[in-house]
Amino acid sequence: MNGQNRSDIYPGLEVDIILKKDQRSGKLTRGIVKDLLTSSSFHSRGIKVRLEDGQVGRVAHIIDEE
């Protein structure tokens, strides 16, 4: 799943995000969502979140909990 819909993302969810400094390289950072920072229900580049470790970026992938 991609991270473009706010309704798919919630605190405690494991996600891969792209940090601002990694936008050119596309390097992903994995973590647990602490806060949702994007207020709109959809964002074409991904919903912006803060991870539990304090890093901020846009959700690239939602990790399936299966």
Backbone as JSON Lines, residues from 0, in Angstrom:
{"i":0,"aa":"M","n":[0.84,-1.2,0.0],"ca":[0.0,0.0,0.0],"c":[0.88,1.25,0.0]}
{"i":1,"aa":"N","n":[0.45,2.25,-0.73],"ca":[1.2,3.51,-0.69],"c":[0.65,4.38,0.44]}
{"i":2,"aa":"G","n":[1.3,5.46,0.72],"ca":[0.92,6.31,1.85],"c":[0.25,7.6,1.46]}
{"i":3,"aa":"Q","n":[-0.6,7.56,0.42],"ca":[-1.21,8.8,-0.06],"c":[-2.54,9.13,0.61]}
{"i":4,"aa":"N","n":[-3.19,8.15,1.22],"ca":[-4.48,8.38,1.87],"c":[-4.31,8.44,3.38]}
{"i":5,"aa":"R","n":[-4.74,9.54,3.97],"ca":[-4.57,9.74,5.42],"c":[-5.34,8.67,6.2]}
{"i":6,"aa":"S","n":[-6.45,8.21,5.67],"ca":[-7.27,7.23,6.38],"c":[-6.57,5.88,6.56]}
{"i":7,"aa":"D","n":[-5.52,5.61,5.76],"ca":[-4.79,4.34,5.85],"c":[-3.69,4.37,6.92]}
{"i":8,"aa":"I","n":[-3.42,5.56,7.48],"ca":[-2.26,5.74,8.35],"c":[-2.73,6.15,9.74]}
{"i":9,"aa":"Y","n":[-2.12,5.55,10.76],"ca":[-2.51,5.85,12.14],"c":[-1.3,5.61,13.05]}
{"i":10,"aa":"P","n":[-1.29,6.23,14.23],"ca":[-0.18,6.02,15.17],"c":[-0.02,4.54,15.51]}
{"i":11,"aa":"G","n":[1.25,4.1,15.56],"ca":[1.54,2.71,15.86],"c":[1.76,1.86,14.62]}
{"i":12,"aa":"L","n":[1.48,2.41,13.44],"ca":[1.63,1.68,12.18],"c":[3.1,1.69,11.75]}
{"i":13,"aa":"E","n":[3.59,0.55,11.24],"ca":[4.96,0.49,10.72],"c":[4.96,0.92,9.26]}
{"i":14,"aa":"V","n":[5.83,1.87,8.92],"ca":[5.87,2.43,7.57],"c":[7.31,2.66,7.12]}
{"i":15,"aa":"D","n":[7.48,2.8,5.81],"ca":[8.73,3.3,5.23],"c":[8.46,4.73,4.8]}
{"i":16,"aa":"I","n":[9.34,5.66,5.2],"ca":[9.19,7.05,4.8],"c":[10.41,7.5,4.03]}
{"i":17,"aa":"I","n":[10.23,8.6,3.28],"ca":[11.35,9.28,2.62],"c":[11.58,10.59,3.36]}
{"i":18,"aa":"L","n":[12.76,10.72,3.95],"ca":[13.12,11.96,4.63],"c":[13.4,13.05,3.59]}
{"i":19,"aa":"K","n":[13.26,14.31,3.99],"ca":[13.52,15.43,3.08],"c":[14.91,15.32,2.45]}
{"i":20,"aa":"K","n":[15.92,14.99,3.27],"ca":[17.3,14.91,2.76],"c":[17.51,13.74,1.81]}
{"i":21,"aa":"D","n":[16.59,12.76,1.81],"ca":[16.73,11.57,0.96],"c":[15.82,11.6,-0.26]}
{"i":22,"aa":"Q","n":[15.17,12.73,-0.53],"ca":[14.23,12.78,-1.65],"c":[14.9,12.51,-2.99]}
{"i":23,"aa":"R","n":[16.11,13.0,-3.17],"ca":[16.81,12.78,-4.45],"c":[17.21,11.32,-4.63]}
{"i":24,"aa":"S","n":[17.72,10.7,-3.56],"ca":[18.19,9.32,-3.66],"c":[17.05,8.31,-3.56]}
{"i":25,"aa":"G","n":[15.96,8.7,-2.89],"ca":[14.84,7.78,-2.7],"c":[15.07,6.79,-1.57]}
{"i":26,"aa":"K","n":[16.09,7.03,-0.74],"ca":[16.4,6.13,0.39],"c":[15.22,6.11,1.36]}
{"i":27,"aa":"L","n":[14.84,4.9,1.79],"ca":[13.71,4.74,2.69],"c":[14.19,4.57,4.13]}
{"i":28,"aa":"T","n":[13.39,5.06,5.05],"ca":[13.65,4.91,6.48],"c":[12.43,4.25,7.1]}
{"i":29,"aa":"R","n":[12.65,3.14,7.82],"ca":[11.52,2.41,8.42],"c":[11.32,2.84,9.86]}
{"i":30,"aa":"G","n":[10.06,2.95,10.27],"ca":[9.77,3.3,11.65],"c":[8.3,3.17,11.96]}
{"i":31,"aa":"I","n":[7.97,3.54,13.19],"ca":[6.6,3.47,13.69],"c":[6.03,4.89,13.75]}
{"i":32,"aa":"V","n":[4.82,5.09,13.21],"ca":[4.18,6.41,13.17],"c":[3.84,6.86,14.58]}
{"i":33,"aa":"K","n":[4.22,8.1,14.9],"ca":[3.83,8.72,16.17],"c":[2.73,9.75,15.93]}
{"i":34,"aa":"D","n":[2.94,10.65,14.95],"ca":[1.98,11.71,14.65],"c":[1.79,11.84,13.15]}
{"i":35,"aa":"L","n":[0.55,12.21,12.75],"ca":[0.27,12.55,11.36],"c":[0.36,14.06,11.24]}
{"i":36,"aa":"L","n":[1.16,14.54,10.29],"ca":[1.39,15.98,10.15],"c":[0.61,16.59,8.99]}
{"i":37,"aa":"T","n":[0.17,15.78,8.03],"ca":[-0.63,16.28,6.91],"c":[-2.09,16.27,7.33]}
{"i":38,"aa":"S","n":[-2.77,17.41,7.17],"ca":[-4.17,17.48,7.61],"c":[-5.16,17.09,6.52]}
{"i":39,"aa":"S","n":[-4.74,17.18,5.24],"ca":[-5.66,16.82,4.16],"c":[-5.81,15.3,4.06]}
{"i":40,"aa":"S","n":[-6.9,14.84,3.47],"ca":[-7.18,13.4,3.42],"c":[-6.34,12.68,2.37]}
{"i":41,"aa":"F","n":[-5.75,13.42,1.41],"ca":[-4.95,12.82,0.35],"c":[-3.78,13.73,0.03]}
{"i":42,"aa":"H","n":[-2.62,13.15,-0.24],"ca":[-1.46,13.93,-0.71],"c":[-0.73,13.1,-1.75]}
{"i":43,"aa":"S","n":[-0.48,13.68,-2.92],"ca":[0.08,12.93,-4.05],"c":[1.49,12.4,-3.77]}
{"i":44,"aa":"R","n":[2.27,13.08,-2.93],"ca":[3.64,12.62,-2.63],"c":[3.71,11.82,-1.34]}
{"i":45,"aa":"G","n":[2.59,11.62,-0.68],"ca":[2.57,10.84,0.56],"c":[2.23,11.7,1.76]}
{"i":46,"aa":"I","n":[1.56,11.1,2.72],"ca":[1.18,11.8,3.95],"c":[2.44,12.01,4.79]}
{"i":47,"aa":"K","n":[2.62,13.22,5.31],"ca":[3.79,13.53,6.14],"c":[3.51,13.06,7.57]}
{"i":48,"aa":"V","n":[4.48,12.35,8.13],"ca":[4.34,11.82,9.48],"c":[5.61,12.06,10.29]}
{"i":49,"aa":"R","n":[5.46,11.98,11.62],"ca":[6.61,11.97,12.53],"c":[6.68,10.58,13.11]}
{"i":50,"aa":"L","n":[7.89,9.97,13.05],"ca":[8.09,8.65,13.61],"c":[8.35,8.76,15.11]}
{"i":51,"aa":"E","n":[8.29,7.62,15.81],"ca":[8.51,7.6,17.25],"c":[9.9,8.09,17.63]}
{"i":52,"aa":"D","n":[10.88,7.95,16.7],"ca":[12.24,8.44,16.99],"c":[12.43,9.91,16.63]}
{"i":53,"aa":"G","n":[11.35,10.58,16.18],"ca":[11.4,12.01,15.91],"c":[11.65,12.4,14.47]}
{"i":54,"aa":"Q","n":[11.99,11.44,13.6],"ca":[12.24,11.77,12.19],"c":[10.93,12.09,11.49]}
{"i":55,"aa":"V","n":[10.99,13.02,10.54],"ca":[9.8,13.46,9.8],"c":[10.01,13.2,8.32]}
{"i":56,"aa":"G","n":[8.99,12.63,7.67],"ca":[9.06,12.39,6.24],"c":[7.71,11.99,5.69]}
{"i":57,"aa":"R","n":[7.68,11.73,4.39],"ca":[6.43,11.34,3.73],"c":[6.38,9.83,3.57]}
{"i":58,"aa":"V","n":[5.21,9.26,3.83],"ca":[5.05,7.82,3.78],"c":[5.17,7.34,2.33]}
{"i":59,"aa":"A","n":[6.1,6.4,2.11],"ca":[6.29,5.79,0.8],"c":[5.56,4.46,0.73]}
{"i":60,"aa":"H","n":[5.65,3.67,1.8],"ca":[5.02,2.35,1.84],"c":[4.49,2.07,3.24]}
{"i":61,"aa":"I","n":[3.36,1.39,3.29],"ca":[2.85,0.89,4.55],"c":[3.25,-0.57,4.65]}
{"i":62,"aa":"I","n":[3.86,-0.96,5.76],"ca":[4.32,-2.34,5.94],"c":[3.13,-3.2,6.36]}
{"i":63,"aa":"D","n":[2.87,-4.24,5.57],"ca":[1.74,-5.12,5.88],"c":[2.02,-5.89,7.17]}
{"i":64,"aa":"E","n":[1.03,-5.9,8.04],"ca":[1.16,-6.6,9.32],"c":[0.56,-7.98,9.22]}
{"i":65,"aa":"E","n":[1.11,-8.82,8.34],"ca":[0.56,-10.15,8.15],"c":[1.53,-11.21,8.62]}
